[in-house]
Amino acid sequence: MRDLNFGAVFASLDQLLQAALVSIAIGIVAMLIAMAIGTLATTLTQTRVPALRRAVVVYVDFFRGTPLLVQILALYFIPTAMGLNVSPYVTGVLSLAMYYGAYITEILRGALEGVPAGHVDAARSLGMSRGRILMKIELPQALAVVISPLAGQFARLFKASALLSVIGVAELTLRGQFVMTRTYTPIETWLVVAGIYLAFNSLVVVGAILLERRLVRGRA
């Protein structure tokens, strides 16, 4: 077995870090959209319209029940086959957002069910409408207890952005493939790429812990 030589990889470290910034940007935008989708879908599950509730169930079951890679390829190649000019970056962000939005919907729905019934009853006794109770009482309390699960989803989303390399998004994994091909250092390249992913995920976890502690102190 040959000795490891990281020199060639470190010479291209600036390219890997630039690609990591692309991955981070994609992850942040996709997570924000996923949060919006999850919040909206969770709100629809609380309506009295059966069709809307069923639509949310279909959405969640479909995106949780099919592989993310298949969704990315379908969302990119089906419009292309129809003659539409689609951006791989837009496709990638939407694919990640819709996939993880389904998981966030279930996280928020479970958190809503954990809101004390006494708080809702007290709001009703004050004459608050169902929508106002949801926005002012239930959702804020639900969001306060899902920091860790949401951080976990963000970390998974960031790692899943590596799948976007299959449609040509110049994120960290694709750039790693270019560096590996040019330097002939597969072991060293993927160790460095893995280290970058691990470093970012660690920052997300630490940030979630600090935010959760701050929220707990604020509610104490």
Rosetta constraint file for C-alpha pairs under 8 A:
AtomPair CA 4 CA 187 HARMONIC 7.79 0.50
AtomPair CA 4 CA 188 HARMONIC 6.69 0.50
AtomPair CA 5 CA 185 HARMONIC 7.73 0.50
AtomPair CA 5 CA 188 HARMONIC 6.88 0.50
AtomPair CA 6 CA 10 HARMONIC 6.03 0.50
AtomPair CA 6 CA 188 HARMONIC 5.72 0.50
AtomPair CA 6 CA 189 HARMONIC 7.75 0.50
AtomPair CA 7 CA 11 HARMONIC 6.19 0.50
AtomPair CA 8 CA 12 HARMONIC 6.77 0.50
AtomPair CA 8 CA 183 HARMONIC 6.21 0.50
AtomPair CA 8 CA 185 HARMONIC 7.83 0.50
AtomPair CA 9 CA 13 HARMONIC 6.22 0.50
AtomPair CA 9 CA 179 HARMONIC 7.06 0.50
AtomPair CA 9 CA 180 HARMONIC 7.99 0.50
AtomPair CA 9 CA 183 HARMONIC 7.20 0.50
AtomPair CA 9 CA 185 HARMONIC 7.51 0.50
AtomPair CA 9 CA 188 HARMONIC 6.88 0.50
AtomPair CA 9 CA 189 HARMONIC 5.94 0.50
AtomPair CA 9 CA 192 HARMONIC 7.83 0.50
AtomPair CA 12 CA 16 HARMONIC 6.62 0.50
AtomPair CA 12 CA 179 HARMONIC 7.02 0.50
AtomPair CA 13 CA 17 HARMONIC 6.11 0.50
AtomPair CA 14 CA 18 HARMONIC 6.14 0.50
AtomPair CA 15 CA 19 HARMONIC 6.20 0.50
AtomPair CA 15 CA 175 HARMONIC 7.33 0.50
AtomPair CA 16 CA 20 HARMONIC 6.07 0.50
AtomPair CA 16 CA 172 HARMONIC 6.12 0.50
AtomPair CA 16 CA 175 HARMONIC 6.27 0.50
AtomPair CA 16 CA 176 HARMONIC 6.70 0.50
AtomPair CA 16 CA 193 HARMONIC 7.55 0.50
AtomPair CA 17 CA 21 HARMONIC 6.29 0.50
AtomPair CA 17 CA 172 HARMONIC 7.73 0.50
AtomPair CA 18 CA 22 HARMONIC 6.57 0.50
AtomPair CA 19 CA 23 HARMONIC 6.34 0.50
AtomPair CA 19 CA 170 HARMONIC 6.57 0.50
AtomPair CA 19 CA 171 HARMONIC 4.80 0.50
AtomPair CA 19 CA 172 HARMONIC 4.60 0.50
AtomPair CA 19 CA 175 HARMONIC 6.43 0.50
AtomPair CA 20 CA 24 HARMONIC 6.12 0.50
AtomPair CA 20 CA 171 HARMONIC 6.36 0.50
AtomPair CA 20 CA 172 HARMONIC 4.95 0.50
AtomPair CA 20 CA 196 HARMONIC 7.58 0.50
AtomPair CA 21 CA 25 HARMONIC 6.05 0.50
AtomPair CA 22 CA 26 HARMONIC 6.12 0.50
AtomPair CA 22 CA 170 HARMONIC 7.51 0.50
AtomPair CA 22 CA 171 HARMONIC 5.61 0.50
AtomPair CA 22 CA 172 HARMONIC 7.45 0.50
AtomPair CA 23 CA 27 HARMONIC 6.03 0.50
AtomPair CA 23 CA 158 HARMONIC 6.87 0.50
AtomPair CA 23 CA 161 HARMONIC 6.53 0.50
AtomPair CA 23 CA 162 HARMONIC 7.97 0.50
AtomPair CA 23 CA 171 HARMONIC 5.18 0.50
AtomPair CA 23 CA 172 HARMONIC 6.23 0.50
AtomPair CA 24 CA 28 HARMONIC 6.10 0.50
AtomPair CA 24 CA 158 HARMONIC 6.83 0.50
AtomPair CA 25 CA 29 HARMONIC 6.20 0.50
AtomPair CA 26 CA 30 HARMONIC 5.93 0.50
AtomPair CA 26 CA 89 HARMONIC 7.95 0.50
AtomPair CA 26 CA 92 HARMONIC 7.96 0.50
AtomPair CA 26 CA 93 HARMONIC 6.12 0.50
AtomPair CA 26 CA 161 HARMONIC 7.59 0.50
AtomPair CA 27 CA 31 HARMONIC 5.90 0.50
AtomPair CA 27 CA 93 HARMONIC 7.63 0.50
AtomPair CA 27 CA 154 HARMONIC 7.33 0.50
AtomPair CA 27 CA 157 HARMONIC 6.36 0.50
AtomPair CA 27 CA 158 HARMONIC 5.18 0.50
AtomPair CA 27 CA 161 HARMONIC 7.06 0.50
AtomPair CA 28 CA 32 HARMONIC 6.20 0.50
AtomPair CA 29 CA 33 HARMONIC 6.34 0.50
AtomPair CA 29 CA 93 HARMONIC 7.05 0.50
AtomPair CA 30 CA 34 HARMONIC 5.97 0.50
AtomPair CA 30 CA 93 HARMONIC 5.02 0.50
AtomPair CA 30 CA 94 HARMONIC 6.72 0.50
AtomPair CA 30 CA 96 HARMONIC 5.99 0.50
AtomPair CA 30 CA 97 HARMONIC 4.71 0.50
AtomPair CA 31 CA 35 HARMONIC 6.00 0.50
AtomPair CA 31 CA 96 HARMONIC 7.91 0.50
AtomPair CA 31 CA 97 HARMONIC 6.13 0.50
AtomPair CA 31 CA 100 HARMONIC 7.75 0.50
AtomPair CA 31 CA 154 HARMONIC 6.44 0.50
AtomPair CA 31 CA 157 HARMONIC 7.52 0.50
AtomPair CA 32 CA 36 HARMONIC 6.32 0.50
AtomPair CA 32 CA 97 HARMONIC 7.91 0.50
AtomPair CA 33 CA 37 HARMONIC 6.13 0.50
AtomPair CA 33 CA 97 HARMONIC 5.67 0.50
AtomPair CA 33 CA 101 HARMONIC 7.72 0.50
AtomPair CA 34 CA 38 HARMONIC 5.93 0.50
AtomPair CA 34 CA 96 HARMONIC 7.75 0.50
AtomPair CA 34 CA 97 HARMONIC 4.32 0.50
AtomPair CA 34 CA 98 HARMONIC 6.19 0.50
AtomPair CA 34 CA 99 HARMONIC 7.88 0.50
AtomPair CA 34 CA 100 HARMONIC 5.97 0.50
AtomPair CA 34 CA 101 HARMONIC 4.14 0.50
AtomPair CA 34 CA 102 HARMONIC 7.94 0.50
AtomPair CA 34 CA 104 HARMONIC 7.25 0.50
AtomPair CA 35 CA 39 HARMONIC 5.97 0.50
AtomPair CA 35 CA 101 HARMONIC 6.25 0.50
AtomPair CA 35 CA 104 HARMONIC 6.77 0.50
AtomPair CA 36 CA 40 HARMONIC 6.10 0.50
AtomPair CA 36 CA 101 HARMONIC 7.82 0.50
AtomPair CA 37 CA 41 HARMONIC 5.98 0.50
AtomPair CA 37 CA 97 HARMONIC 7.80 0.50
AtomPair CA 37 CA 98 HARMONIC 7.37 0.50
AtomPair CA 37 CA 101 HARMONIC 5.47 0.50
AtomPair CA 37 CA 102 HARMONIC 7.89 0.50
AtomPair CA 37 CA 105 HARMONIC 7.63 0.50
AtomPair CA 38 CA 42 HARMONIC 5.93 0.50
AtomPair CA 38 CA 101 HARMONIC 4.85 0.50
AtomPair CA 38 CA 102 HARMONIC 6.40 0.50
AtomPair CA 38 CA 103 HARMONIC 7.70 0.50
AtomPair CA 38 CA 104 HARMONIC 5.16 0.50
AtomPair CA 38 CA 105 HARMONIC 4.18 0.50
AtomPair CA 38 CA 106 HARMONIC 7.94 0.50
AtomPair CA 38 CA 108 HARMONIC 7.32 0.50
AtomPair CA 39 CA 43 HARMONIC 6.12 0.50
AtomPair CA 39 CA 104 HARMONIC 7.91 0.50
AtomPair CA 39 CA 105 HARMONIC 6.60 0.50
AtomPair CA 39 CA 108 HARMONIC 7.27 0.50
AtomPair CA 40 CA 44 HARMONIC 6.27 0.50
AtomPair CA 41 CA 45 HARMONIC 6.44 0.50
AtomPair CA 41 CA 56 HARMONIC 5.99 0.50
AtomPair CA 41 CA 105 HARMONIC 6.15 0.50
AtomPair CA 42 CA 46 HARMONIC 6.90 0.50
AtomPair CA 42 CA 105 HARMONIC 5.47 0.50
AtomPair CA 42 CA 106 HARMONIC 7.69 0.50
AtomPair CA 42 CA 108 HARMONIC 6.51 0.50
AtomPair CA 42 CA 109 HARMONIC 5.70 0.50
AtomPair CA 43 CA 47 HARMONIC 7.02 0.50
AtomPair CA 43 CA 134 HARMONIC 7.73 0.50
AtomPair CA 44 CA 52 HARMONIC 6.13 0.50
AtomPair CA 44 CA 53 HARMONIC 6.08 0.50
AtomPair CA 44 CA 56 HARMONIC 7.25 0.50
AtomPair CA 45 CA 52 HARMONIC 7.13 0.50
AtomPair CA 45 CA 53 HARMONIC 4.83 0.50
AtomPair CA 45 CA 56 HARMONIC 6.87 0.50
AtomPair CA 45 CA 109 HARMONIC 7.94 0.50
AtomPair CA 46 CA 53 HARMONIC 7.64 0.50
AtomPair CA 47 CA 52 HARMONIC 7.51 0.50
AtomPair CA 47 CA 53 HARMONIC 7.19 0.50
AtomPair CA 49 CA 53 HARMONIC 6.65 0.50
AtomPair CA 50 CA 54 HARMONIC 6.12 0.50
AtomPair CA 51 CA 55 HARMONIC 6.10 0.50
AtomPair CA 52 CA 56 HARMONIC 6.41 0.50
AtomPair CA 53 CA 57 HARMONIC 6.44 0.50
AtomPair CA 54 CA 58 HARMONIC 6.22 0.50
AtomPair CA 55 CA 59 HARMONIC 6.18 0.50
AtomPair CA 56 CA 60 HARMONIC 6.09 0.50
AtomPair CA 57 CA 61 HARMONIC 5.99 0.50
AtomPair CA 58 CA 62 HARMONIC 5.96 0.50
AtomPair CA 59 CA 63 HARMONIC 6.25 0.50
AtomPair CA 59 CA 102 HARMONIC 7.00 0.50
AtomPair CA 60 CA 64 HARMONIC 5.90 0.50
AtomPair CA 60 CA 102 HARMONIC 4.75 0.50
AtomPair CA 60 CA 103 HARMONIC 7.33 0.50
AtomPair CA 60 CA 105 HARMONIC 7.57 0.50
AtomPair CA 60 CA 106 HARMONIC 7.91 0.50
AtomPair CA 61 CA 65 HARMONIC 5.56 0.50
AtomPair CA 61 CA 102 HARMONIC 7.97 0.50
AtomPair CA 62 CA 66 HARMONIC 6.20 0.50
AtomPair CA 63 CA 67 HARMONIC 7.79 0.50
AtomPair CA 63 CA 68 HARMONIC 7.77 0.50
AtomPair CA 63 CA 98 HARMONIC 7.27 0.50
AtomPair CA 63 CA 99 HARMONIC 5.35 0.50
AtomPair CA 63 CA 102 HARMONIC 6.34 0.50
AtomPair CA 64 CA 99 HARMONIC 6.85 0.50
AtomPair CA 64 CA 102 HARMONIC 6.56 0.50
AtomPair CA 64 CA 103 HARMONIC 7.12 0.50
AtomPair CA 66 CA 70 HARMONIC 7.21 0.50
AtomPair CA 66 CA 71 HARMONIC 7.35 0.50
AtomPair CA 67 CA 71 HARMONIC 6.52 0.50
AtomPair CA 68 CA 72 HARMONIC 6.21 0.50
AtomPair CA 68 CA 95 HARMONIC 7.62 0.50
AtomPair CA 68 CA 96 HARMONIC 7.77 0.50
AtomPair CA 68 CA 99 HARMONIC 6.80 0.50
AtomPair CA 69 CA 73 HARMONIC 6.27 0.50
AtomPair CA 69 CA 163 HARMONIC 6.56 0.50
AtomPair CA 70 CA 74 HARMONIC 6.00 0.50
AtomPair CA 71 CA 75 HARMONIC 5.96 0.50
AtomPair CA 71 CA 95 HARMONIC 6.57 0.50
AtomPair CA 72 CA 76 HARMONIC 6.19 0.50
AtomPair CA 72 CA 91 HARMONIC 7.13 0.50
AtomPair CA 72 CA 92 HARMONIC 6.62 0.50
AtomPair CA 72 CA 95 HARMONIC 5.58 0.50
AtomPair CA 72 CA 164 HARMONIC 7.42 0.50
AtomPair CA 73 CA 77 HARMONIC 5.83 0.50
AtomPair CA 73 CA 78 HARMONIC 7.99 0.50
AtomPair CA 73 CA 167 HARMONIC 7.34 0.50
AtomPair CA 74 CA 78 HARMONIC 5.49 0.50
AtomPair CA 75 CA 79 HARMONIC 6.80 0.50
AtomPair CA 75 CA 91 HARMONIC 6.46 0.50
AtomPair CA 75 CA 95 HARMONIC 7.17 0.50
AtomPair CA 76 CA 80 HARMONIC 6.49 0.50
AtomPair CA 76 CA 86 HARMONIC 6.94 0.50
AtomPair CA 76 CA 88 HARMONIC 6.91 0.50
AtomPair CA 76 CA 91 HARMONIC 6.00 0.50
AtomPair CA 76 CA 167 HARMONIC 7.48 0.50
AtomPair CA 77 CA 81 HARMONIC 5.95 0.50
AtomPair CA 78 CA 82 HARMONIC 6.41 0.50
AtomPair CA 79 CA 83 HARMONIC 6.56 0.50
AtomPair CA 79 CA 84 HARMONIC 5.31 0.50
AtomPair CA 79 CA 85 HARMONIC 7.51 0.50
AtomPair CA 79 CA 86 HARMONIC 7.08 0.50
AtomPair CA 80 CA 84 HARMONIC 5.00 0.50
AtomPair CA 80 CA 85 HARMONIC 6.13 0.50
AtomPair CA 80 CA 86 HARMONIC 6.66 0.50
AtomPair CA 86 CA 90 HARMONIC 7.47 0.50
AtomPair CA 86 CA 91 HARMONIC 7.11 0.50
AtomPair CA 87 CA 91 HARMONIC 6.13 0.50
AtomPair CA 88 CA 92 HARMONIC 5.89 0.50
AtomPair CA 88 CA 167 HARMONIC 6.14 0.50
AtomPair CA 88 CA 168 HARMONIC 6.68 0.50
AtomPair CA 88 CA 169 HARMONIC 6.02 0.50
AtomPair CA 89 CA 93 HARMONIC 6.20 0.50
AtomPair CA 89 CA 169 HARMONIC 6.09 0.50
AtomPair CA 90 CA 94 HARMONIC 6.13 0.50
AtomPair CA 91 CA 95 HARMONIC 5.96 0.50
AtomPair CA 92 CA 96 HARMONIC 6.22 0.50
AtomPair CA 92 CA 161 HARMONIC 7.72 0.50
AtomPair CA 92 CA 164 HARMONIC 5.97 0.50
AtomPair CA 92 CA 169 HARMONIC 7.73 0.50
AtomPair CA 93 CA 97 HARMONIC 6.01 0.50
AtomPair CA 94 CA 98 HARMONIC 5.96 0.50
AtomPair CA 95 CA 99 HARMONIC 6.11 0.50
AtomPair CA 96 CA 100 HARMONIC 6.01 0.50
AtomPair CA 96 CA 157 HARMONIC 6.78 0.50
AtomPair CA 96 CA 160 HARMONIC 7.84 0.50
AtomPair CA 96 CA 161 HARMONIC 7.48 0.50
AtomPair CA 97 CA 101 HARMONIC 5.56 0.50
AtomPair CA 98 CA 102 HARMONIC 6.50 0.50
AtomPair CA 99 CA 103 HARMONIC 7.21 0.50
AtomPair CA 100 CA 104 HARMONIC 6.17 0.50
AtomPair CA 100 CA 153 HARMONIC 7.13 0.50
AtomPair CA 100 CA 157 HARMONIC 7.14 0.50
AtomPair CA 101 CA 105 HARMONIC 6.03 0.50
AtomPair CA 102 CA 106 HARMONIC 6.67 0.50
AtomPair CA 103 CA 107 HARMONIC 6.33 0.50
AtomPair CA 103 CA 153 HARMONIC 7.97 0.50
AtomPair CA 104 CA 108 HARMONIC 6.07 0.50
AtomPair CA 104 CA 150 HARMONIC 7.15 0.50
AtomPair CA 104 CA 153 HARMONIC 7.72 0.50
AtomPair CA 105 CA 109 HARMONIC 5.98 0.50
AtomPair CA 106 CA 110 HARMONIC 6.08 0.50
AtomPair CA 107 CA 111 HARMONIC 6.26 0.50
AtomPair CA 107 CA 146 HARMONIC 7.30 0.50
AtomPair CA 107 CA 149 HARMONIC 7.37 0.50
AtomPair CA 108 CA 112 HARMONIC 6.09 0.50
AtomPair CA 108 CA 142 HARMONIC 6.47 0.50
AtomPair CA 108 CA 143 HARMONIC 7.21 0.50
AtomPair CA 108 CA 146 HARMONIC 7.37 0.50
AtomPair CA 109 CA 113 HARMONIC 6.42 0.50
AtomPair CA 110 CA 114 HARMONIC 6.56 0.50
AtomPair CA 111 CA 115 HARMONIC 6.79 0.50
AtomPair CA 111 CA 142 HARMONIC 4.84 0.50
AtomPair CA 111 CA 143 HARMONIC 7.57 0.50
AtomPair CA 111 CA 145 HARMONIC 7.12 0.50
AtomPair CA 111 CA 146 HARMONIC 7.09 0.50
AtomPair CA 112 CA 138 HARMONIC 6.08 0.50
AtomPair CA 112 CA 139 HARMONIC 6.79 0.50
AtomPair CA 112 CA 141 HARMONIC 7.83 0.50
AtomPair CA 112 CA 142 HARMONIC 5.35 0.50
AtomPair CA 114 CA 142 HARMONIC 7.61 0.50
AtomPair CA 115 CA 119 HARMONIC 7.55 0.50
AtomPair CA 115 CA 138 HARMONIC 6.33 0.50
AtomPair CA 115 CA 141 HARMONIC 6.77 0.50
AtomPair CA 115 CA 142 HARMONIC 6.78 0.50
AtomPair CA 116 CA 120 HARMONIC 7.12 0.50
AtomPair CA 117 CA 121 HARMONIC 6.15 0.50
AtomPair CA 118 CA 122 HARMONIC 6.00 0.50
AtomPair CA 119 CA 123 HARMONIC 6.32 0.50
AtomPair CA 119 CA 137 HARMONIC 7.47 0.50
AtomPair CA 120 CA 124 HARMONIC 6.25 0.50
AtomPair CA 120 CA 133 HARMONIC 6.90 0.50
AtomPair CA 120 CA 137 HARMONIC 7.18 0.50
AtomPair CA 120 CA 138 HARMONIC 7.61 0.50
AtomPair CA 121 CA 125 HARMONIC 6.18 0.50
AtomPair CA 122 CA 126 HARMONIC 6.51 0.50
AtomPair CA 123 CA 127 HARMONIC 6.70 0.50
AtomPair CA 123 CA 128 HARMONIC 5.69 0.50
AtomPair CA 123 CA 133 HARMONIC 6.58 0.50
AtomPair CA 123 CA 137 HARMONIC 7.93 0.50
AtomPair CA 124 CA 128 HARMONIC 5.27 0.50
AtomPair CA 124 CA 129 HARMONIC 7.14 0.50
AtomPair CA 124 CA 130 HARMONIC 7.99 0.50
AtomPair CA 124 CA 133 HARMONIC 7.71 0.50
AtomPair CA 128 CA 132 HARMONIC 6.15 0.50
AtomPair CA 128 CA 133 HARMONIC 6.21 0.50
AtomPair CA 129 CA 133 HARMONIC 6.13 0.50
AtomPair CA 130 CA 134 HARMONIC 6.23 0.50
AtomPair CA 131 CA 135 HARMONIC 6.26 0.50
AtomPair CA 132 CA 136 HARMONIC 5.72 0.50
AtomPair CA 132 CA 137 HARMONIC 7.71 0.50
AtomPair CA 133 CA 137 HARMONIC 5.12 0.50
AtomPair CA 133 CA 138 HARMONIC 6.41 0.50
AtomPair CA 134 CA 138 HARMONIC 4.84 0.50
AtomPair CA 134 CA 139 HARMONIC 5.85 0.50
AtomPair CA 135 CA 139 HARMONIC 5.55 0.50
AtomPair CA 135 CA 140 HARMONIC 7.14 0.50
AtomPair CA 136 CA 140 HARMONIC 6.52 0.50
AtomPair CA 137 CA 141 HARMONIC 6.45 0.50
AtomPair CA 138 CA 142 HARMONIC 6.03 0.50
AtomPair CA 139 CA 143 HARMONIC 6.00 0.50
AtomPair CA 140 CA 144 HARMONIC 6.28 0.50
AtomPair CA 141 CA 145 HARMONIC 6.85 0.50
AtomPair CA 142 CA 146 HARMONIC 6.63 0.50
AtomPair CA 143 CA 147 HARMONIC 6.92 0.50
AtomPair CA 144 CA 212 HARMONIC 7.95 0.50
AtomPair CA 144 CA 215 HARMONIC 7.11 0.50
AtomPair CA 146 CA 150 HARMONIC 5.96 0.50
AtomPair CA 147 CA 151 HARMONIC 6.04 0.50
AtomPair CA 147 CA 208 HARMONIC 6.34 0.50
AtomPair CA 147 CA 211 HARMONIC 7.70 0.50
AtomPair CA 147 CA 212 HARMONIC 6.31 0.50
AtomPair CA 148 CA 152 HARMONIC 6.16 0.50
AtomPair CA 148 CA 205 HARMONIC 7.94 0.50
AtomPair CA 148 CA 208 HARMONIC 6.01 0.50
AtomPair CA 148 CA 209 HARMONIC 7.28 0.50
AtomPair CA 148 CA 212 HARMONIC 7.47 0.50
AtomPair CA 149 CA 153 HARMONIC 6.31 0.50
AtomPair CA 150 CA 154 HARMONIC 6.20 0.50
AtomPair CA 151 CA 155 HARMONIC 6.21 0.50
AtomPair CA 151 CA 204 HARMONIC 6.51 0.50
AtomPair CA 151 CA 205 HARMONIC 6.65 0.50
AtomPair CA 151 CA 208 HARMONIC 6.05 0.50
AtomPair CA 152 CA 156 HARMONIC 6.24 0.50
AtomPair CA 152 CA 205 HARMONIC 7.58 0.50
AtomPair CA 153 CA 157 HARMONIC 5.96 0.50
AtomPair CA 154 CA 158 HARMONIC 6.13 0.50
AtomPair CA 154 CA 204 HARMONIC 7.86 0.50
AtomPair CA 155 CA 159 HARMONIC 6.39 0.50
AtomPair CA 155 CA 201 HARMONIC 5.57 0.50
AtomPair CA 155 CA 204 HARMONIC 6.76 0.50
AtomPair CA 156 CA 160 HARMONIC 5.99 0.50
AtomPair CA 157 CA 161 HARMONIC 6.26 0.50
AtomPair CA 158 CA 162 HARMONIC 7.72 0.50
AtomPair CA 159 CA 197 HARMONIC 6.98 0.50
AtomPair CA 160 CA 164 HARMONIC 7.87 0.50
AtomPair CA 161 CA 165 HARMONIC 7.90 0.50
AtomPair CA 161 CA 171 HARMONIC 7.65 0.50
AtomPair CA 162 CA 171 HARMONIC 6.97 0.50
AtomPair CA 162 CA 172 HARMONIC 6.91 0.50
AtomPair CA 162 CA 173 HARMONIC 5.41 0.50
AtomPair CA 162 CA 174 HARMONIC 7.59 0.50
AtomPair CA 164 CA 168 HARMONIC 6.79 0.50
AtomPair CA 164 CA 169 HARMONIC 5.60 0.50
AtomPair CA 164 CA 171 HARMONIC 7.54 0.50
AtomPair CA 165 CA 169 HARMONIC 5.09 0.50
AtomPair CA 165 CA 170 HARMONIC 6.64 0.50
AtomPair CA 165 CA 171 HARMONIC 6.71 0.50
AtomPair CA 165 CA 173 HARMONIC 6.56 0.50
AtomPair CA 165 CA 174 HARMONIC 5.18 0.50
AtomPair CA 168 CA 174 HARMONIC 7.61 0.50
AtomPair CA 169 CA 174 HARMONIC 7.32 0.50
AtomPair CA 170 CA 174 HARMONIC 5.72 0.50
AtomPair CA 170 CA 175 HARMONIC 6.26 0.50
AtomPair CA 171 CA 175 HARMONIC 6.23 0.50
AtomPair CA 172 CA 176 HARMONIC 6.04 0.50
AtomPair CA 172 CA 193 HARMONIC 7.25 0.50
AtomPair CA 173 CA 177 HARMONIC 6.35 0.50
AtomPair CA 173 CA 193 HARMONIC 7.25 0.50
AtomPair CA 174 CA 178 HARMONIC 6.52 0.50
AtomPair CA 175 CA 179 HARMONIC 6.27 0.50
AtomPair CA 176 CA 180 HARMONIC 6.05 0.50
AtomPair CA 176 CA 189 HARMONIC 6.46 0.50
AtomPair CA 176 CA 190 HARMONIC 7.01 0.50
AtomPair CA 176 CA 193 HARMONIC 6.65 0.50
AtomPair CA 177 CA 181 HARMONIC 6.13 0.50
AtomPair CA 178 CA 182 HARMONIC 6.22 0.50
AtomPair CA 179 CA 183 HARMONIC 5.98 0.50
AtomPair CA 179 CA 189 HARMONIC 7.06 0.50
AtomPair CA 180 CA 184 HARMONIC 5.38 0.50
AtomPair CA 180 CA 185 HARMONIC 5.40 0.50
AtomPair CA 180 CA 186 HARMONIC 5.26 0.50
AtomPair CA 180 CA 189 HARMONIC 5.82 0.50
AtomPair CA 181 CA 185 HARMONIC 7.68 0.50
AtomPair CA 181 CA 186 HARMONIC 7.89 0.50
AtomPair CA 185 CA 189 HARMONIC 5.92 0.50
AtomPair CA 186 CA 190 HARMONIC 6.13 0.50
AtomPair CA 187 CA 191 HARMONIC 6.13 0.50
AtomPair CA 188 CA 192 HARMONIC 6.26 0.50
AtomPair CA 189 CA 193 HARMONIC 6.21 0.50
AtomPair CA 190 CA 194 HARMONIC 5.86 0.50
AtomPair CA 191 CA 195 HARMONIC 6.10 0.50
AtomPair CA 192 CA 196 HARMONIC 6.37 0.50
AtomPair CA 193 CA 197 HARMONIC 6.43 0.50
AtomPair CA 194 CA 198 HARMONIC 6.09 0.50
AtomPair CA 195 CA 199 HARMONIC 6.04 0.50
AtomPair CA 196 CA 200 HARMONIC 6.34 0.50
AtomPair CA 197 CA 201 HARMONIC 6.21 0.50
AtomPair CA 198 CA 202 HARMONIC 6.07 0.50
AtomPair CA 199 CA 203 HARMONIC 6.38 0.50
AtomPair CA 200 CA 204 HARMONIC 6.37 0.50
AtomPair CA 201 CA 205 HARMONIC 6.28 0.50
AtomPair CA 202 CA 206 HARMONIC 6.15 0.50
AtomPair CA 203 CA 207 HARMONIC 5.96 0.50
AtomPair CA 204 CA 208 HARMONIC 6.09 0.50
AtomPair CA 205 CA 209 HARMONIC 6.26 0.50
AtomPair CA 206 CA 210 HARMONIC 6.26 0.50
AtomPair CA 207 CA 211 HARMONIC 6.09 0.50
AtomPair CA 208 CA 212 HARMONIC 5.97 0.50
AtomPair CA 209 CA 213 HARMONIC 6.17 0.50
AtomPair CA 210 CA 214 HARMONIC 6.20 0.50
AtomPair CA 211 CA 215 HARMONIC 6.22 0.50
AtomPair CA 212 CA 216 HARMONIC 6.17 0.50
AtomPair CA 213 CA 217 HARMONIC 6.19 0.50
AtomPair CA 214 CA 218 HARMONIC 6.11 0.50
AtomPair CA 215 CA 219 HARMONIC 6.22 0.50
AtomPair CA 216 CA 220 HARMONIC 6.12 0.50
